[in-house]
Amino acid sequence: METLKIISWNVNGIRAVLNKGFIDFVKRENPDIICLQETKAQQGQAEIDLPDYTEYWNSAERKGYSGTAIFTKKPALSIINNLDIKLDLADTYGNANAEGRVIAAEFEKFYIVTVYTPNSKGDLTRLGFRDKQWDPAFLNHVKELEKKKPVIFCGDLNVAHEAIDLARPEENEGEHGFTKEEREGFSKMLQSGFVDTFRMFNKEGGNYSWWTAWGGARQRNVGWRIDYFLVSESLKDNVKSASIMPEVMGSDHCPVSITIEI
């Protein structure tokens, strides 16, 4: 059994965060695997000096938009990009399966999946798509993988699950990221057997992973916890720690991490 440190971070543009200490951060933290969301780049558009890592990218067809990546010290056995192509994952905003939102990497004992969940939009125009199409498709994806091996999935899920997961729940009730439908989508992940690792170790409020750029929200810690690590029930006891890293700057999100024996 080996101990793995895994980090997930919505970098809000890999090229931007490279100028804000990203390489130093990775070298300092020395994760075995780092999962990125909202890379906003094609592989090769950014010079990433991390020779110890194999890079796997799933970039959006639309330039400068969305995208995910996994960097890992141990190469994956296989890679699956996107969700089932037979599913209808298109709406008026486009085809979410062409937005580079999901990567699954297979290793000997587990799958790791990183996801950048579609935002429901401020006017909730993508909420129906999110509720009826994306969330069920993603949950089915990770449950199908779980039939073969335990699954760890992480990323920006674009939902605060409970009132404890955002600073101002009452005034945000029904707003995008805190609608009944989005929260129920997350609850279904837990009901299906996945475990929210951070809540295994920390039951307190005030722990957030995203802050608006307005009004000094980050300095005042008026934030949301929308970045997660979930694991299959069979891996629950293997998780040794889970943390949020609000001191790490460079994006409107901060990294989250787990340490797991596997």
Helices and strands as residue ranges (DSSP letters): E 3-10, H 14-18, H 22-29, E 33-37, E 54-58, E 68-72, E 78-81, E 90-91, E 94-95, G 96-98, E 102-106, E 111-116, H 127-129, I 130-134, H 135-146, E 151-156, G 163-165, H 169-172, H 180-191, E 194-196, H 197-201, E 227-232, G 233-238, E 239-244, E 256-261
